[in-house]
């Protein structure tokens, strides 16, 4: 691990990114070029203290997951990501499973959709990226550990929110079926990935519903074009659901939009102001 070169590289990449590029306000009294350290840490889902130590050339060996978060937060190209791994003494591993790296252009797309809730999900339904409105509509994913950001795990194993499965969506049974079918297809594409195998085993052990759907051996399902979320603060929010495939990463961009002029459009506007404040929910 070349701590000094790693520190210089991280700082140079941080200083070239403007707050607007990652959907952050510039704010007053900004003296630092580019992003602040705490902003990079938040985007990478690590502590500010940990990131600061890396930039001061006194940090510990970062894990592959930490490096993936930094590459995503700093909008690194594939070549820059590989360079980051080599500086950290952790050469990139060949992937046996679904990609968790979201292209910077896709992250930009999410933040250019201020009136739509949008997420990026992996082949196994892990939420990899999201915009502010998606967090307000569903969950503050940044506050969750990685395993709890998996929607197929959530729909079958919980937790419930005010007694409702998966944010109270109206198509929960259809989603359960579709997610099972897609997970079966992903397991066939990534037979050597231990995380996929572990997820399937956990669901088979913990959910009779999942076991029944898994054993049906179906591999296709009709898409859901419209669904309603039962939000605890603004009530029912009915949205159109559009899915864009990112074939080279085996990921999907899921975009939720409300019909113009509808009460649900007003509800989304209100959520964009409320954000992730959910004072009435006990986690």
C-alpha positions, -999 to +999 in steps of 0.1 A: +000+000+000+015+033-011-001+056+015+014+088+003+005+083-034-030+071-024-035+103-003-024+126-032-046+107-057-077+109-035-072+146-029-067+153-066-098+134-076-118+151-048-108+186-058-118+182-094-155+174-086-180+202-080-208+198-055-233+202-084-219+172-101-230+149-073-262+167-065-249+187-035-255+224-029-224+246-031-233+265+001-217+296+015-181+301+025-168+272+004-130+276+003-121+241-007-119+234-044-142+206-053-158+185-026-151+186+011-138+155+028-170+150+047-190+151+015-168+124-001-171+103+030-209+106+030-211+097-007-188+066-001-207+055+030-177+057+053-168+079+083-153+113+078-125+104+102-116+073+082-115+092+049-095+120+065-069+095+077-066+081+041-059+116+027-034+122+055-015+091+045-021+074+078-051+053+071-054+015+074-056-008+043-091-001+029-113-030+020-126-037-015-160-024-004-145+009+008-125+012-024-157+006-044-175+033-024-146+058-030-145+050-067-183+057-069-181+089-048-152+103-068-166+094-102-136+074-112-132+060-146-124+023-150-087+030-154-087+054-123-106+028-103-079+001-111-052+026-102-069+033-069-070-004-061-033-008-069-023+022-047-042+007-019-024-026-022-057-044-032-056-052-069-092-054-084-106-088-081-122-106-111-159-105-105-177-138-102-210-121-093-233-092-102-216-058-107-221-033-079-203-004-096-227+022-110-214+043-139-209+080-131-232+089-160-260+069-144-254+086-111-257+119-129-289+108-145-305+101-111-297+136-098-310+152-130-345+138-122-355+161-094-393+154-099-389+116-101-379+090-076-351+069-091-329+040-080-303+017-095-306-020-085-283-049-091-292-083-106-301-095-071-322-064-062-297-046-041-302-009-042-269+005-053-277+042-059-307+065-054-317+101-055-331+122-027-367+117-037-364+079-038-350+080-002-379+102+009-405+079-008-391+046+003-362+046+028-331+065+037-309+038+022-277+056+033-287+048+069-289+011+063-261-015+062-256-030+027-275-062+034-306-043+044-307-025+010-317-057-007-353-055-018-359-092-024-347-099+012-369-071+025-401-083+007-398-118+021-380-114+054-390-079+064-388-057+084-424-044+081-431-007+081-462+000+102-473-036+095-468-033+058-444-051+035-420-033+012-432+003+019-468-007+015-466-010-023-498-021-040-481-047-062-462-065-033-473-100-044-464-093-080-430-079-069-424-110-048-430-132-077-410-111-102-380-108-078-379-145-073-379-152-110-352-127-116-331-140-087-334-175-101-321-162-135-292-143-117-283-174-098-279-192-131-257-164-146-235-163-115-232-199-102-199-192-085-209-161-066-211-169-028-233-139-021-260-150-045-259-185-031-261-172+004-290-149-004-310-178-020-302-201+009-313-175+034-346-169+016-353-206+012-347-211+049-367-181+061-397-178+038-423-204+027-436-180+001-402-176-015-397-214-014-430-220-032-422-194-059-386-206-063-398-242-068-422-231-095-391-227-118-407-198-137-383-174-153-404-146-168-430-121-155-451-092-167-437-058-158-455-035-134-463-002-150-480+015-121-480+011-084-490+028-052-468+034-021-485+039+012-464+066+027-467+073+064-466+111+061-483+120+028-505+089+023-509+070-009-486+079-038-495+064-071-466+064-096-458+052-131-429+027-130-404+026-158-373+004-159-342+009-180-318-020-184-280-013-181-270-045-199-232-042-195-235-040-157-265-063-154-283-035-135-316-016-138-326+020-134-361+022-118-379+055-123-411+065-105-431+095-118-465+108-109-491+118-135-489+156-140-516+175-120-525+145-099-526+144-060-496+120-062-476+147-080-484+171-051-474+143-027-440+139-044-435+177-043-442+176-006-418+147-001-390+166-019-393+192+009-398+168+038-369+146+026-362+116+048-377+130+080-399+103+094-406+114+130-435+090+134-415+058+126-396+038+152-367+020+136 
